[in-house]
Amino acid sequence: MRTSVQIRGEEEIGDRSYAVHVQMDTEVSVTVELEAQLPNGAVVAEGSFILPVTDLIAAGQLIEATLRGLATVRDGGRMSSKSRPAPANAGTPWSPEQDDELRRLWTEGRKPIPQLALDFARSRAAIKARLSHLGLNPDTPEQPRPEITNP
């Protein structure tokens, strides 16, 4: 028995309507067709290709990475926050040793927040939040964070 699978997806992006149609008629290959139209029906992008079913994920990742890279180059090297990968330590708890090292580097004024973010593999916001948690002023290395009290 031969199985046929068809999937169609549509997305509105700006003034364009994108449609992708995927068809698998065999256990060997998949046909992918892409088309973009303006509201008046004019086709502004189209193409199709055939992939082995064994390569779908790898080919999809390659296509995505290539298009993201091209978009980054086109936008002057800026990556959108969606496309920027999270830092390696995002969401992981801080160790006492990391707290001590962050405190030392910040109070000695050796490194700015962007460099600390790279060194600790965390976001700039995470570094600022941790400095504040440690009682340090994330805006000025030498000064402690002012205490806030209710009168």
N, C-alpha and C positions, 0 to 999 in steps of 0.2 A: 504494500500500500504506500502510495506517495503522498507526503504531507506538504502542503503549501502554507507558508506563513507570510502575512503581509502586515506591516505596521506603517502608520502614517502619523506624522506629527506636524503641527503648525504653530507658528509663533509670529506675533506682530512685533516688529522692531522698528521704532520710528515710523516712517511712512511706508515701510516695506512689510510685505507679508511673506514669510519664509515657510516653505513646505518641504518636508523630507519624507520620502517614501522608500521603505525597505521591503524587499521581497526575497524570500528564500523558497525556491522550488525544489532544491535538491539538498542532500546532506553535505554537499561539497562547496557550494558558493552562495554568496548573497549579493544582490544588486541593490545599490544605493543611488537614489536620484534626488537631487536638490534643486529647488527653484525659488526665486524671489520675484515678487511682482509689486508694482506700484498700485495705488488705489484704482487707477484707470485701466488696469489689466496688463500694462506693458511689462514684459519680462526683463529684469535688470541683471539677473544672475541665473545660471543654470549649469548643471553638469551631472555626470553619472560615472560610477565605477563599479567594478566587480571585485569582491574580496573572497578569499577562502574562509570558510566558517571558523577554521582554527585560528585565524588571525584577527578576529573582530576587536577584541579588547586592545591588543597591541597597536593595531592600525588606528583605532579611535583615539588612543592616547597620543600617538604620533601626530595625527591631524590636529587635535586640540592644542598640543604644545607648539606646533608650527604656527597655527593661527594666532595663539596668544603672543608668541614671540614677535610675529609680524605686527600685531596691534601695538605692542610695547615699543617697537622701533618707530612705528608711525606716529605714536603719541609722544615722541621725544624721550623715550626710556622710562616713562612713568608707568608703573603697574597699578592697576586698580586694586582696591583693597580686596575685592573678590578673588583676584588672580594671585595675590601675594600669599605665599605659604605662611602658615603660622610658625613662629619661632619654635625651635626644637623643645624647649622647656616650658612652653605655654601650658598653663593649667597644672603643672606639677608643683607640689609643695616645696617651699624654701627650706633648706637645711640650716641648722645653726651655723655651720661653717660658711655657707653662702651669705647668711645675714652678716656675720663678722667681716667677711671680705668686702661686701657691699658697703658696710658702715665705714670701714677703713679707707677704701678707695674714694668714697664720697667726701668724708671729712678732711682727708688730705688734699682734696681738690685736684686729684690727678687726672680724672677722666670725666668728660661730659656725659650726660644721659644717653645720647645715641651710641657712644662707644661702650658704655656699661651694658646697654641692651644687647649689643653684639656679643660682648664677652660672656654674658650670662645666658645667652640664647633665649631672651625674653623680649617682650614688646617694650617700647618706651613708656607706655602707660603702666605696665607692670612694675617697671623700675621705680617710677614716681610713686606709685601706690605703696611699694615696699619701703621706700625711704620714709614716707609719711608714717607707715606702720611702726617703723623703728624709731620714731620720734625725731626724724631729721626733716629739714626743710628742703623739699625737692627743687625749690627755686634758687636756693643759695647754699652752696656746700658748707660754708663755715658756720652757719647759724642753725640752732635747733628750731624745730617747728614751734610756732607760738601755741601756747595752751589756750583752748577756748573754754571759757566758763560762762555759766548762766548767772547774771546778776541777781 
